[in-house]
Amino acid sequence: MVELESHDALWASSFAHAAGDISAALTGRVDAIEHIGSTAVPGLLAKPVIDIAARAVADADPFAMGEPLEGLGYAVHGAGPTNHAELAHPGAAR
């Protein structure tokens, strides 16, 4: 069952921290990192999972970005889509 929580102002800072780490790990491979999903909307009830989208630059292979992110605790989501890479942080609280 999905548990929704009241908006938490710390979600924005959690995203900012993660985005900084991801940006450093993928220097030159992405040109945008965005906080998406319900935790990105102030005042909205949300499942407490920070969803992040990173846009690969034109010549970067998004499927090759898993390795640099493994050191941050991310892992390729095995059942992810075939047209873009999807990674998850299994060490997160939820």
N, C-alpha and C positions, 0 to 999 in steps of 0.2 A: 504494500500500500504506500502511496506517495504521501508524504507529510509536508504540508505547506506551513511556512512560517511568515510572521510579519517581517516587513522589510528591515534589514539591518544595515546601517550606514557603513559598517566594516566591510561589506561586500565590495564596495568601490575600491577601498584600499587593498583588499585581497587581490582584486583584479590588477590594480596598478603594480603591485609587487610581482605577480606572476607575469604580467606583460613585460616588465623590465627584464626578468630572467629569460623569458622566451626571446625577446629582442636580442639580448646579448648572445644567446646560444645560436641564433639564426642570422647573425649579422650578414647583410647583403643578400639574404635569401627571401626576406619578406619586406613588404613596403607598407603594411598596415596591420595593426593588431587591435581588435575591437572586443569590448565587453558586450555579449549578446545574451538573449534569454531573459527569463523573468527576474533574475537578480539584478539586471541592469536597469530596471524600471523602478525608480523611487516610489514608495507607497504601495507597490503591488505585492500581494501574497506570492510567495515563491517557494519552490523546493530549493533548499540551501546548497546548490551546486553552481559554482561559477563557470559559465560557459564562455569560451573564448574562440574567436575566429581570427585566423591569420591569413593574409592574402600573400601568396607567393609571387615574386617578381616573374616577369615573362619567361626568363630562361631557367628558372629553378624547377626542380622536380619535387613536388610536394610529398611524394612517396619516399624520398630520400631524407626527409627531415626528422624521421623518428630517431635515428641514432644520436644526433646532437641533443635531442630532448630527453633521452634516457637518463642522462646524468641528473636531470631535474626531477626524475621520478615518473615521467610520462611513459606510456607504452602504447604501441599501435593497437587500436581496437580491432580485433580479429574479424568481427562481423560488420565492419564499416563499409561505406559505399565504395563503388569502384571508380567514380569520377573525381574523387578528392580524398586526401588522407584524413583519417580521424584518429586522434590519440586521446587517451584518458589518463588521469592521474589516480591510480588505484590506492595510493597512500593517503588520499584526502579523507577527511572524517566521514564524508558521505559522497 
